[in-house]
């Protein structure tokens, strides 16, 4: 007989509670609280990734390298860091293995990277926004998209 206890309700073991759909997040306080906690962890990892990305972007800009190349290099450094933190800390237990999660993770981050590049062009070239402010605005926009793609697709149980 298997003596391993499983989590029957969200109240029994909140750290293992995870909503499996966007709708389920709002189905109970436990799911909502667990999702908020997970989003805060995701945000903390995002701060680290952003610091890494911005450091690379700003170093590139300081060296006279194009904002687009700097943005690409910064993104690459940040996303590698993000994968490991999200896999082992934020969405722990929600992994299908490297073979399935790596393509999903890099694919979803690549889509939001393309969005960020497009927004960079719009903000800098069309709207004349300061090039040092552009990455900040883009990160604010893409953070929520990355969270929900990671939660409901990449690391979904």
Beta strands, then each sheet from edge to edge (+ up, - down):
end
